[in-house]
Amino acid sequence: MTPPSAASSGAPPLEGLRVLDLATLFAGPMCATLLGDYGAEVVKVEHPTRPDPSRGHGPAKDGVGLWWKVLGRNKRTITLDLSTPGGRETLLRLAATADVVVENFRPGTLERWGLGWEELGAANPRLVLARVTGFGQFGPYSHRPGFGTLAEAMSGFAAATGEPEGPPTLPPFGLADSVAALATAYAVMTALAARTVTGRGQVVDLAIIEPILAVLGPQALWYDQLGYVQPRTGNRSRNNAPRNIYRTADGGWVAVSTSAQSVAERVMHLVGRPELVDEDWFATGSGRADHADELDGAVGSWIARQSCTDAIAAFEKAEAAIAPVYDIRDVYADPQYQALGTITEVPDPELGPLRMQNVLFRLSETPGAIRWAGRPHGADTDEVLAELGLSPADITALRTEGAL
C-alpha cells in the first residue's frame, strides 16, 4: 500500500482553522503542533525577550535549538508582550480572527492582563480557549507552578514504575506533557464539534495531572473495589506472564508479551516447555503472573541461547509476540518504520534537511504533512500583523512601546 500522504492530494482536514499558540513547555505547544500537522494555521505568540524556553532545551546545532525544530513545526512565529496595552489590543484583534487559543499561564494571569475568557469571548464568541495548566483552573493547588514531572509523580505513574526494590522512577522525557497534549488536541476538536451545533465557543480546562492518570488503566477502580495498590514490578506485569525484557546470546534485548492466552501457549511450546500449558494456573493471565519466576526462567533461558535475529524469526514463525529493544538508531534503520514513513525529512533554511518524527497517523483522503520546521523567534511578526490590517507605522509604534 502506498502511504496516503504520497498518494492523495486532498486539502488537509484542518485547513481554514486558525490557532493562536500562547503556551510554552510543552503540553500546550505540542497540542498546537498536532493541529498544525493536519493543516491548521498556527500562529505562535512569544514574548519579545523571553521566547518559548523549548528553544533552549536539549542539544543545539550551530546555536539553534533542535527540540524547537520539532515543537515549532508548521507554526508562524510572532512576538507580542501581552502585558502591554498594545500587546493586549493586538491579541484581541488576533483572537477575533481565530478559532482556537491555547495558553498555559497560571490561572488568573490572562485575567490580570484583561485577556480572560470574558474579554476573549466578547471579541470572538465562537472561540475555543484551551487552558492547559499543571493542576487546573481551580482547587487548592491551582496556583502552583506545574510541570509534567509533577504529574508523573502525583498520578501514580512513578510509584508503579521501576524495580520492586528500587525507588519510584520518572521517565527521561516529557511523558505527561505529551499525553496532555494529545488530550488537549482531542478536547479542542470536541469543542469545535460542539460549536457546529451551538454556534458558540467554550473554555477547555485541562490539568496535566489528569490525562496521565487516565492512561494508567483500572488502577483507580482496583483500589476502589479491592483496596489494591499496584506495586512496582520492573518489566513484569501483574496481569499476565511471561512479559519481560530478555537478553539474547549476542547481547541484544527483546521484549515479549503474552496478553492473549493463545500467544502464551505458543510461547511455551516454542521454548520447549509445553507441559506448563496444562497447569491449572496457566489458564488465566493473573494465574500466569503469579508464576512469573518459572515462566521467565523458561523463556529467558531459551532466548539466552539465541541471537536476536534468530529469536525474532522463531517467534514470528510461531505467531508469538516479540520485538527488539531499540534506541533511536535502530528506529531509523527499521524497515517497518521506513515503510510507514514514520521518520520524514523536512527542509530547513537554518540547518538544511532535518529528519524528525512524521505526523501521528495517516488519512487516506486528507493527509497531514510537515510543511516547515520551527522558525526563528518572531520571524513572521510583521507579515501576520500586516494581514491583520496594521500599517507599517502601527507596527513601528508597537515596537517602540515594547509590545513586539
N, C-alpha and C positions, 0 to 999 in steps of 0.2 A: 504494500500500500504506500502510495506517495504521501508524504506529510501534507496535511491540508494547507499549511502556510505556503507551501510551494505550488500547490495545485489550484488554489482559489484566488479570486480577485475581488471578492465581495468587500464592501466597506466594513471596517471594524465595528463591532457591535455597540461600542460606547461612543462612536463618533457623534459630535454635537453636544456631548456632555462637558461642562466646564467645572473644573475642580480647583479650588484655592487651597494650597498646602501651606498652612502656617506652622506646622508642627516640626519637632526635632526629636532625634534619638528615641526610638527607631520605629515604634509601632505605628504612629500616625503617618510619618513619611512613607513607610512601606505600604500602608493601605493606599495612599495616593499613587504609588508606583504601580500597584496591581491594577488600579483603574486606568492608569495611563497606558499600560501594556495592551489594553484592549480598546484603545482609540480615544479615551477621554483626553481633552486638552487640560493639562495640569500646569498651573502657574505656581511655582514655588516662591513663597514670600519669605525673605530672610532679613534679619536686622542688618543695617548698613555696615556696622563694625563688628558684629558678633554673628557670623554665619552659623548655619547648622553645624554643630560640633562633629557630626559624622565626617565632615570634610577633613578632619584631623585625626580620625580614629584609625588605628592599624597602620600597616605599611603604606608607604608612598613611593612614587616613582617620579623623578625629576621635580620633586616638590609638590606633586599632585596626588592628593589622597585617592586611593583606589576604591575604598568602600563607597565613597560618594559616587563613583562612576556607575555603580550598580543601583544604589538607592536613588540617585538623581536622574536615572534614565527616563527619557520621554517627558521631561519637565522643562518648561521655560522658567528661567530664574530672574527674579526681580528683587530689589531691596526696598524696604519700607519700614520705618520706625513707627509702629502702631501707637506709641505713647505720645506722639506729637500731634498737634491739631491737623496738620496737613496729611500725616500718615493715616489718621483716623478717617478723615473725609475721603481720602483716596481708597482706603479699604472698603468703605461703604459703597463707593461707586463701583468698585470691582465686584463686590458681593451682589449688587443689583444685576450683574451680567452672568452670575454663576449659578450652578445647580447645587454644588456641594462646597462646604468649607470644612476642612479638617484642622483641628487645633489640639494642642496638648499642654496649654498653660495651666498652672494651678487654678483650681476653682476660685472665681472672683476676679481674676486678672483681667479678662476681657471686659467684665462689667466695670471695673475701675477705670478703664480707658474709654468707656462709653461705647463698647462694641459687643455687648452681651446679646442674648437672643432677642431681647426687646428691640434693640436697635437694628440688628441684622435682619430679624423677621419683618420689621417695618419696611426696611429697604427692599426686601425681596420675600414676600410671603410664601413663595414656592421653594425657598432654600432649605436644604438639609444641612444641619450643623452637627458634625461628628466631633464629640468631645472625648478625647482619649486621655485618661489620667491613671495614675497608679492605683487609686483607691475609689474612684468615682466622684460624683459631684456633691455628695452629702455623706453624713456619717462621721463618727469620731476621728477617723484617720484622713478625711478628705483633704485636709490642709497640708498633709505631709508630702514631701518630695517622694516620688515613687518611680522605681525603675523595674525592669524585667527581673533582675536578680532577686528583688524582694518578693516578687510574685512567685518565682520558682521556690523560694524558701517557704512562703506562707501558704501556698496551695497544697502542700504535701508532696510535691514532686521531689524535692531534695531529700526529704525524710525517707522516701521509698527507693531512692537511687543510691547505689554503692554496694560494697560488700557487707555481708551480715555483721561482721565485727568491726567494720570501718565507720568513718564519720558520714553524715549526710553529704551528698555530692551535688554540686551545681554543674550545669552544662558549660562548656567552654565557648559558648556562642549565645546569641540573643534568642533563646528558645521562646520564652514567654512573650517577648515583643513580637516575634514572628507569628505566633499563634494569635495574639491580639490583633495583629494587622489583618490576618485572614478573616477574623471575626468582624472587624470593623468594616472591611470591604463588603462582607455579607450583609451587615446591618445597614450600610449605606444603600446597597441595592434593594434591600427590603423596604427601606423608607421611600426610595424613589418609586418602587412599585406601588406603594400605598398612595403616593402623590398622584398617580394616574387615576385613582378612584376619587380621592378627596379634593384634589387640586391644591393641596397645601403641603408645605414642607413641615419638618419637625426636628426635634433635637434627639441625637443619638448619644446616650451616656454610657460609655464603655470603660469599665475598670479593668486594668491589666491583670489584677489578681483573679478575675473570674474565668476567662476563656481557658487558661491552662488547667484550672480545676475541672472544667467541663470535660476536657480530653483525658482526664485520669480514669474515666470509666466509672464502674459501680462502687468506688470506694465509699462515697457518702452513704449509699444505700446499705452496703455491708455493715457499716458502723451503726446505722440507724436500726437495722433489724437484728444484728447479731453481736453488736459491740466489738466487731472485728476491725483491727487496725492493720493494714498491710505492712509487713516488715520489709527491711532491705534483704534482697535475695541475690544480689550480684546480677549475673546474666541469666539466672534461672527465673522461672515463673511459678507462682503459686497455683496457676490454673491448669498447667499441663507439663508433661515431660516426655521425652527429652527435649529440652530447649536450652541451648547454651552456645558458647563460643568454644571451638575445639582447635587444637594445634595440629597441623599436618606434618608429615615426615620431612618436608623441605622447608619448614619454618614459617609457613603461611598460617592463616587463621580462616576458619569458615564458621558461619552461623547456621544452625539447624533449628527448624521449627516443626512441631508436630501437633498443631492445634486441632487438626482433624484426626479422628480415630483411625481412619483408613491409612493415613500417612504414617502414623505411629507404628502401625502393624508392618507396613512395608519397610520401615527403617530397621525394625528388629530382625526381619528376615534378611535384609541386606547385610547387616553386621554379624550374622551368624548366631543370633540368639532368639530363634523363633519360639522357644519354649516359654519365654516371658509373656508372649501374647495370650497364653492360656491361663495366666494367673487372674484370679478374680479382680484384683485391684487394677489390672491393666485396662479394664473396660470403661473407665472414666478418666477425664483429664485430671481431676483432683486426686484420684487414686494413683495415677502415674506420678503426679507431683510429689506425693508422699514417699515415693520410692525413687526419687531423683538420683540418689547416690548410685544405686545399682544400674539405672538406665544410662546415666552419664558415663559410668565405667565401661559399659558395653560399647556405647557409641564412640567415646573418646579413645579407647584402646584400638578400635578398628581404624578410625580416622588417622591416628598417630602412625599407622603403618602405610598410609597412602600419601602420594603427592597431592597437592592442592588440585591440580588438573584432574588426576585420576579419581579423587573423591567426588568432585563435582560431576564428572562423567557418570560414575556409578550411581549416584543419587538420581541424576536425570533419567538414566535408563530405568531405574526402579520407580520413577514418578514420585519421588520424595523431595521435600523442600530443603534446599541448601543454597547458600550464597557465600561468595568470598567476602572477607572483610577488606574494604577498600579505603585508601586515602584518596585525595583529590587527583593524584597522578593516575591512579587506576581508573577513576571515573572518566578522565579524558580519553583513555585508551580503550574503554569497554565498547564492544560492537553494538550492544543494545542501546546504550546511551547515544551512540553515534547514529543509529538508525532512527531514533526518536528526535534527533536534533536537540537534545537537552542542553548541550553547550553550543552556543552560537557566537559568531564573530560580528562585532559591531565596529564600524569605522569611527574614529575619534580624531578631531583636529589637533588636540593637545598631545596625545600619546601614540597616535597611529592605531592600527587594528587592535581591538581588545576582544578577548573571549570571556564570556560570562554565562551564567545560567539563563536559559531562554524563558519565554512566558510559561505560565504554570500548566496550561492544558491546551489541547488542540481542538479548534472548532472547524467542522468540515466546510462551512459556508462563509463564515465571517471571522477568520483567524485574527489573533493578536499579533503584535510584532514589536521589536525594539527598534525605534526609528533613530535614536541617538543616545549616547551615554551621557552621564551627568555633566552639565555645562558649568562654566566658571561662575563664580559669585556675581550676581547682578547682571549677567550677560544680556538679558532681554528687557531690562527695565525701560529704556526709552521706547522700544518698539511696542511693548504692552501698554504703556501709558498713552502713547500716541493713538493706539487703537481705541482707547477709552475716550478719546476726544480732547486730551490735554495737548496744549500747544507747546512748542519748544520753550517759550517764555514761562509757561506754567511749570514745566519740568525743572527749569533752572531755578525757579522760585522755591520749589520743594527741596532742591539740593541745598540751596542757601539756608533754608530753615533747618536742615539736618534730617529731614524726613526720608531722604533717599540715600 
